[in-house]
Amino acid sequence: MTDAENISQLKAILYGTDALVNAAFQVWAFDTAVADEHVEQMAGWADLQQLMLSGTFVTDRCLTAISTFHRLECLDIGGTAITASGIAYANIPHAVKDFGLYDIELDDIAADAIASLPSLRALNCNGCGLSHYALLQFLRIPSLQAIEALGADMPDSHAREFTLERPDILLRLDSGVWKGGDVRRPPDYEA
């Protein structure tokens, strides 16, 4: 199938949802009417590289279809009805580098599954209710370069210690943006 045919097929599947097909292997569906059945219809033939589903109507049901996108590098499922249990037992493609999970309550089992992704470089888990254990699991991912974890409970002493050990990581917490043991505080921050 040519790129033009791929784009045409994707547009036909997503017709009426307000989702955008930016290229032959990219679907941007932020806050649209995309649901599980749309993702399932793409599975098996549309080996997507980017799939942005935040704020859509997808549930755990679509995770099986997502697992068929072996070249998937950017995945955003934040603000959906997807659950920690769904993520824990899904087969998220190992090619995923950028992963948006915000506003999905993540437990430690889901955190372990996410931490096993070998190519992960950026992770957005704002509002995920991360435990200290889960946050440390993410911070130990060797390929990780940036993590946003607003709402996670990590004392300044731990953030400083960790970012001194891993000066290559950018860590964003409620307390500020940490890099190399230093922090840039938000203007309205009160300790």
Secondary structure by P-SEA (a helix, b strand, c coil): ccaaaaaaaaaaaacccccccccccbbbbccccccaaaaaaacccccccbbbbccccccccaaaaaaacccccbbbbccccccaaaaaaccccccccbbbbccccccaaaaaaaaacccccbbbbccccccaaaaaaaaacccccbbbbccccccaaaaaaaaaacccbbbbccccccccccccccccccc
